Amino acid sequence: MSIHEVFMPALSSTMTEGKIVSWVKSPGDKVEKGETVVVVESDKADMDVETFYEGFLAHIIVEAGETAPVGSAIAFIAETEAEIEQAKSLANSGGAAATTSSPELIPAATASVATPALAAQNGSNHQEGRLVASPRARKLAKELKVDLTTLQGSGPHGRIVAEDVEALSNKGKQPATTPVAPPAPVVTSAPAPSAPRTPAPPTAVAAVPGQIVPLTTFQNAVVRNMVATVSVPVFRVGYTITTDGLDKLYKQIKSKGVTMTALLAKAVAVTLQKHPLLNASYSDQGIVYHSDINISVAVAMDDGGLITPVLQNADAVDIYSLSRTWKSLVERARAKQLQPQEYNSGTFTLSNLGMFGVDKFDAILPPGQGSILAIGASRPQVVATAEGLFGVQQQMQVNITSDHRIIYGAHAAAFLQDLAKLIETNPQSLTM
């Protein structure tokens, strides 16, 4: 018998269950080896998932919208059409299929990374005969009746993204050979020299009074992470930083695409060079000193939950490239298209609520990191000058939460002191 069970894959090290976003194939459809058959929502992102087997999708066990534990069967694949009915009977009886020891599903991203040279050479979204498109692009193409095989993808390694589909639909003709650049998302920046405009809060799921709304996969992941940090002994240190120089610099380079988030991440990363302990984390074997300075920045998801895209090597990347990277990360985070290394490789986290006008707050330490910095809004404050007079300065309050098993109060205070010195006296160095 050549009927194979399709199992829920583990798409990240923290994933315990997955939610079926959509089935790309329907029961009875032919499937090729390496072809995307289902889109799965893990605890961090939506990912195309491929099959190792060639044959026919015989029966779907876990429908779209439902969840299943990692390693459990979600469908059956039959090698021949004649075996489809047999697979259905097998599913109804709850029997086990004849399978090999190889996993049946792999994340599509794995195949994409494995063949970057091919995509780079021909600029095509077809890798070894396989169409590579994001889940959102596939859904949009189906709604707008766009043939994906006519598109040239503008995403990584020729991947077709939603913007490519929209561009073709809007033009009503074949796209030009030049890849369509995705529009830059609007990222609210803080602190600002004047009172910030209050942004719209993340869209919440409409709730009926008295109703219990199940947590999303993202929200469940946040719950697990927050519970895991409760046992960690932490302490907090606050500091007030004058931002007049930083605000002036931001005004000068904002038109070049620089964001305040990138400026703050860069300032923190440069300061961490002098304080490697603040970039370290605890392990049972001892203190883990990370070789890179990767700044995670908390981003609220529109449908609930939280994700922390990572600005890798933020101390070494120039501010303009860092800003472009941040815009791309935010766009793909909101579309649930981040790759694991883009959200789980952080060594220090920033959480910024300044755009909401928040003065100060305490942030919860993320698992696997030693510190997180909470940033409040920059506001005009009346201060006493060295000459004994009164003046007005833009100031923001920052609070750091650190793991007391490896970091002590003096370490955190020294870090904040140097961060303030950099922002207040030499912000121009952030552009070098």
Helices and strands as residue ranges (DSSP letters): E 3-7, E 17-23, E 30-31, E 36-41, E 46-51, E 55-60, E 67-69, E 73-78, G 81-83, H 84-93, E 105-107, H 108-114, H 116-122, E 126-127, E 130-131, H 135-144, G 148-150, G 156-158, H 162-171, H 217-229, E 234-242, H 244-253, G 254-256, H 260-272, G 276-279, E 281-283, E 286-288, E 295-297, E 299-300, E 306-307, E 310-311, H 319-334, G 340-342, E 348-352, G 354-356, E 371-375, E 379-384, E 390-403, H 409-425, G 427-431
